[in-house]
Structures are given as structure tokens and as C-alpha cells.
Amino acid sequence: MPRPFKPFNDRRPRRPEGGAPERTSGPCFAPGDPPLEVASLPLGTDFPFDAALARRLIRREVNPKEAFTAADASGDFYRVSVKELTPAGGVAVPYEKCAVSPEPVVDITLACAVLSRQRMLFVAQKATELGVTTLVPLFTEFSVKPDGLEHEKAHGWPGQVVRAAKQCRRSSLPEIRPPMTLDAFLASPLATADLALCLDNVGGEAPTPPAAPERVLLLVGPEGGFSDGERKKLAGKALGWQLGGRVLRAETAVLVGLCAVHLNWGDYA
């Protein structure tokens, strides 16, 4: 059975709700946002909301007459219809209780090499739908280089996250970190997890951790995979994980890897 959803602030520390996003370089950065919460959500009863929640709904491109997903104080999720919305606040009404939590039960960081032919737009969209908490674009030996980000429409990655979260009814928004080198990533706290996996078609086997991990790191290389030098750097820091005998496109490996994580330790277990 899947583990129950944990309230967002029981996981990794995040920025306070409604707070200003931290400043960083790069047009493709997007701060994450925890699940929307309203203390009480009685079905069919209108409630007013303040400017802080209004700002978060506007960021999610939610318009009047559209719906969003929010949790009440007990952690149950509801679909809520917006009746009025201005930057100063608005009015909404809960109309349906969610039978299953839309939020992932495992905290997943996806570190994916920056892919060519604008495939990172696809990765950002599908990673959001598949419950990733943090997306880290990586510069690797065979990936797109920093001077290629504009051609790959990196500025469009945050928009893909917002629209995908709205479509799949997530209540939270994943964070997109500024692209970084593999070395910088491995030296950062972002690489810390209960279980670190590296999808690779060179060796590796399905890991069997002693306990259900709460935080999973999934690394996916570019077209052509990680180089031999990069594999040496990853040795001892991430388990090589070979899923089947077929060589997958990098963006396909992202989908397969995330689904496999959920099947083993997350929503689908």
C-alpha cells in the first residue's frame, strides 16, 4: 500500500508560503511552492481568501471559474472552484473531495542532463506530472552546453511546470534549479538523499534498500549517456540502475525511471 501523504513542512525545508522567491541567476529558474492549504474546506460553502493565496493562484494561471487543489488542516485534498480572484484576494468554493492525494508520497529530485532539440520542455512537463519535487538540469560532457540554453528555450521550462501542475491537479509546484555542472551538483546538498539512483545501460541492478526511502535522487544522463569519467565520479554516490535490456532515449528514461521509483517506493507501490 502507498505511504500516506506527509504535509509539506514535514519534508525538506521550503520557502515560507507567499514569500518572495529567492533571487538567483538564469531565466529558467523557478522556485517551488508547497501545496495550497486552507484551514477548513466544507463542501459547497464559499470562503474568502487573502492576497497571499491569490498571488499563488495567479502564478498557477488559475482564473475565475477554474479550479485548484487544496488541502485542509487534516491533510485531506479538495477540488476548489474560484468564484472571484483579484491580486487582493477572492472567493472560492470546495466542490469535491479527492479520493486519492494528488501529492507524491516520496520526495523525488530529478537531476537530468540538459537535452538537445528542446526535449527539456518535455522533461519539465512530465516530471511535474510524475510528482518530482525538484528538477536539476545538469551540464555533462555530452549534454547541451551553457551557451546552448537559449536555443533550447530554457526560459520556457517554468511555464511547462505551471501548466502541467494545473492539468494534473497537483497542489504544489516543483522547483527548477539553475543548471549546474555534474561536479557542482555532486558537491551540493541537492545530491543528498536516502536513495540515489543513476539510470545507466552499463551494468547496475535494481536496488533493494533496507527501508522505504523518503527522499530519492534520480540521475539521468544525456543522449550517449554519462562519460566514463562521469561514471567514476558517480561511483559510490549513486547506484547504477539498469531497467531492461533496451537502450532508451534520455527523455524516455526519465519517464521510465520516475514510474519505476513510484512502483518501488512511491505512489504506485
VENDA-V794529 format. One record per residue. N is the residue number from 0. PHI is phi in degrees with one decimal (* if undefined). BURIAL is + if it has 9 or more other ideal C-beta (glycine too) atoms within 8 Angstrom, else -. Layout:
n:N phi:PHI burial:BURIAL
n:N phi:PHI burial:BURIAL
This chain:
n:0 phi:* burial:-
n:1 phi:-63.7 burial:-
n:2 phi:-71.2 burial:-
n:3 phi:-67.0 burial:-
n:4 phi:-63.5 burial:-
n:5 phi:-97.5 burial:+
n:6 phi:-52.9 burial:-
n:7 phi:-56.7 burial:+
n:8 phi:-79.6 burial:-
n:9 phi:-91.4 burial:-
n:10 phi:-104.0 burial:+
n:11 phi:-61.7 burial:-
n:12 phi:-58.9 burial:-
n:13 phi:-126.3 burial:+
n:14 phi:-67.5 burial:-
n:15 phi:-57.2 burial:-
n:16 phi:-59.4 burial:+
n:17 phi:76.6 burial:-
n:18 phi:-74.8 burial:-
n:19 phi:-71.8 burial:-
n:20 phi:-66.1 burial:-
n:21 phi:-67.0 burial:-
n:22 phi:-84.9 burial:-
n:23 phi:-153.7 burial:-
n:24 phi:-89.4 burial:-
n:25 phi:101.1 burial:+
n:26 phi:-77.7 burial:-
n:27 phi:-96.9 burial:+
n:28 phi:-73.6 burial:+
n:29 phi:-145.8 burial:+
n:30 phi:-68.5 burial:-
n:31 phi:-75.6 burial:+
n:32 phi:-144.4 burial:-
n:33 phi:-68.6 burial:+
n:34 phi:-55.7 burial:+
n:35 phi:-68.2 burial:+
n:36 phi:-132.3 burial:+
n:37 phi:-132.1 burial:+
n:38 phi:-54.5 burial:-
n:39 phi:-136.9 burial:-
n:40 phi:-132.7 burial:+
n:41 phi:-67.4 burial:-
n:42 phi:-58.5 burial:+
n:43 phi:78.6 burial:-
n:44 phi:-111.1 burial:-
n:45 phi:-63.6 burial:-
n:46 phi:-143.2 burial:+
n:47 phi:-83.8 burial:-
n:48 phi:-133.9 burial:+
n:49 phi:-93.0 burial:-
n:50 phi:-65.6 burial:-
n:51 phi:-62.9 burial:-
n:52 phi:-69.1 burial:+
n:53 phi:-60.2 burial:+
n:54 phi:-60.7 burial:+
n:55 phi:-69.5 burial:+
n:56 phi:-68.6 burial:+
n:57 phi:-64.0 burial:+
n:58 phi:-59.9 burial:+
n:59 phi:-81.5 burial:+
n:60 phi:61.5 burial:-
n:61 phi:-86.5 burial:+
n:62 phi:-111.0 burial:-
n:63 phi:-54.8 burial:-
n:64 phi:80.4 burial:-
n:65 phi:-98.7 burial:-
n:66 phi:-121.0 burial:+
n:67 phi:-138.9 burial:+
n:68 phi:-110.6 burial:+
n:69 phi:-139.4 burial:+
n:70 phi:-106.3 burial:+
n:71 phi:-94.0 burial:+
n:72 phi:-62.9 burial:-
n:73 phi:-86.7 burial:-
n:74 phi:92.7 burial:+
n:75 phi:-79.3 burial:+
n:76 phi:-104.2 burial:+
n:77 phi:-134.7 burial:+
n:78 phi:-89.1 burial:+
n:79 phi:-128.5 burial:+
n:80 phi:-97.4 burial:+
n:81 phi:-84.2 burial:+
n:82 phi:-99.3 burial:+
n:83 phi:-139.2 burial:-
n:84 phi:-152.1 burial:+
n:85 phi:-134.7 burial:-
n:86 phi:-58.4 burial:-
n:87 phi:-86.6 burial:-
n:88 phi:145.2 burial:+
n:89 phi:176.9 burial:+
n:90 phi:-135.2 burial:+
n:91 phi:-143.5 burial:+
n:92 phi:-140.8 burial:+
n:93 phi:-72.6 burial:+
n:94 phi:-127.1 burial:+
n:95 phi:-156.7 burial:-
n:96 phi:-89.2 burial:-
n:97 phi:-74.8 burial:+
n:98 phi:-68.6 burial:-
n:99 phi:-132.3 burial:-
n:100 phi:-62.2 burial:-
n:101 phi:-81.6 burial:+
n:102 phi:-95.7 burial:+
n:103 phi:-65.4 burial:+
n:104 phi:-94.5 burial:+
n:105 phi:-127.1 burial:+
n:106 phi:-83.2 burial:+
n:107 phi:-112.5 burial:+
n:108 phi:-102.6 burial:+
n:109 phi:-103.6 burial:+
n:110 phi:-106.3 burial:+
n:111 phi:-121.2 burial:+
n:112 phi:-58.2 burial:+
n:113 phi:-66.8 burial:+
n:114 phi:-93.7 burial:+
n:115 phi:-84.7 burial:+
n:116 phi:57.2 burial:-
n:117 phi:59.0 burial:-
n:118 phi:-73.7 burial:+
n:119 phi:-69.2 burial:+
n:120 phi:-61.9 burial:+
n:121 phi:-65.0 burial:+
n:122 phi:-61.6 burial:+
n:123 phi:-60.7 burial:+
n:124 phi:-65.2 burial:+
n:125 phi:-72.3 burial:+
n:126 phi:-62.5 burial:+
n:127 phi:-64.1 burial:+
n:128 phi:-61.6 burial:+
n:129 phi:-95.6 burial:+
n:130 phi:83.8 burial:+
n:131 phi:-68.1 burial:+
n:132 phi:-89.4 burial:+
n:133 phi:-137.6 burial:+
n:134 phi:-113.1 burial:+
n:135 phi:-117.1 burial:+
n:136 phi:-73.5 burial:+
n:137 phi:-115.5 burial:+
n:138 phi:-93.3 burial:+
n:139 phi:-124.9 burial:+
n:140 phi:-58.8 burial:-
n:141 phi:-107.2 burial:+
n:142 phi:-87.1 burial:+
n:143 phi:-60.8 burial:+
n:144 phi:-92.1 burial:-
n:145 phi:-54.8 burial:-
n:146 phi:-74.6 burial:-
n:147 phi:-99.7 burial:+
n:148 phi:-64.0 burial:+
n:149 phi:-62.6 burial:-
n:150 phi:-64.3 burial:-
n:151 phi:-84.3 burial:+
n:152 phi:57.7 burial:+
n:153 phi:-59.9 burial:+
n:154 phi:-63.2 burial:-
n:155 phi:-88.8 burial:-
n:156 phi:-60.7 burial:+
n:157 phi:-59.5 burial:+
n:158 phi:-64.5 burial:-
n:159 phi:-62.3 burial:+
n:160 phi:-62.7 burial:+
n:161 phi:-61.5 burial:+
n:162 phi:-69.0 burial:+
n:163 phi:-68.8 burial:+
n:164 phi:-62.9 burial:+
n:165 phi:-65.8 burial:+
n:166 phi:-67.0 burial:-
n:167 phi:-91.1 burial:+
n:168 phi:68.9 burial:+
n:169 phi:-65.7 burial:+
n:170 phi:-96.3 burial:+
n:171 phi:-109.6 burial:+
n:172 phi:-117.6 burial:+
n:173 phi:-70.5 burial:+
n:174 phi:-92.9 burial:+
n:175 phi:-107.3 burial:+
n:176 phi:-81.9 burial:+
n:177 phi:-61.2 burial:+
n:178 phi:-56.7 burial:+
n:179 phi:-144.3 burial:+
n:180 phi:-73.4 burial:-
n:181 phi:-60.8 burial:+
n:182 phi:-60.9 burial:-
n:183 phi:-64.0 burial:-
n:184 phi:-63.5 burial:+
n:185 phi:-64.1 burial:+
n:186 phi:-89.3 burial:-
n:187 phi:-101.4 burial:-
n:188 phi:-61.9 burial:-
n:189 phi:-61.3 burial:+
n:190 phi:-84.5 burial:+
n:191 phi:-85.4 burial:-
n:192 phi:-158.5 burial:+
n:193 phi:-68.3 burial:-
n:194 phi:-145.1 burial:+
n:195 phi:-112.1 burial:+
n:196 phi:-124.3 burial:+
n:197 phi:-123.2 burial:+
n:198 phi:-68.9 burial:+
n:199 phi:-153.2 burial:+
n:200 phi:-94.2 burial:-
n:201 phi:-114.4 burial:-
n:202 phi:72.3 burial:-
n:203 phi:92.5 burial:+
n:204 phi:-150.2 burial:-
n:205 phi:-64.4 burial:-
n:206 phi:-76.1 burial:-
n:207 phi:-127.5 burial:-
n:208 phi:-64.6 burial:+
n:209 phi:-67.9 burial:-
n:210 phi:-142.1 burial:-
n:211 phi:-65.6 burial:-
n:212 phi:-73.2 burial:+
n:213 phi:-92.8 burial:-
n:214 phi:-127.3 burial:+
n:215 phi:-121.4 burial:+
n:216 phi:-109.0 burial:+
n:217 phi:-118.1 burial:+
n:218 phi:-103.8 burial:+
n:219 phi:-130.1 burial:+
n:220 phi:-84.6 burial:+
n:221 phi:-85.6 burial:+
n:222 phi:-58.1 burial:-
n:223 phi:96.5 burial:-
n:224 phi:78.0 burial:+
n:225 phi:-74.2 burial:+
n:226 phi:-75.1 burial:+
n:227 phi:-60.3 burial:-
n:228 phi:-64.3 burial:-
n:229 phi:-69.2 burial:+
n:230 phi:-62.0 burial:+
n:231 phi:-65.3 burial:-
n:232 phi:-66.5 burial:+
n:233 phi:-79.2 burial:+
n:234 phi:-59.4 burial:-
n:235 phi:85.3 burial:-
n:236 phi:-110.4 burial:-
n:237 phi:-148.2 burial:+
n:238 phi:-80.4 burial:+
n:239 phi:-67.0 burial:+
n:240 phi:-129.3 burial:+
n:241 phi:-102.7 burial:+
n:242 phi:-107.9 burial:+
n:243 phi:80.1 burial:-
n:244 phi:-98.8 burial:-
n:245 phi:-98.3 burial:-
n:246 phi:-85.9 burial:-
n:247 phi:-97.9 burial:+
n:248 phi:-60.9 burial:-
n:249 phi:-59.1 burial:+
n:250 phi:-69.3 burial:+
n:251 phi:-69.6 burial:-
n:252 phi:-60.3 burial:+
n:253 phi:-60.0 burial:+
n:254 phi:-63.0 burial:+
n:255 phi:-63.1 burial:+
n:256 phi:-63.0 burial:+
n:257 phi:-65.9 burial:+
n:258 phi:-63.4 burial:+
n:259 phi:-65.8 burial:+
n:260 phi:-60.8 burial:+
n:261 phi:-65.9 burial:+
n:262 phi:-65.9 burial:-
n:263 phi:-85.8 burial:-
n:264 phi:-137.4 burial:+
n:265 phi:-126.5 burial:+
n:266 phi:-59.8 burial:+
n:267 phi:-95.1 burial:-
n:268 phi:-69.5 burial:+
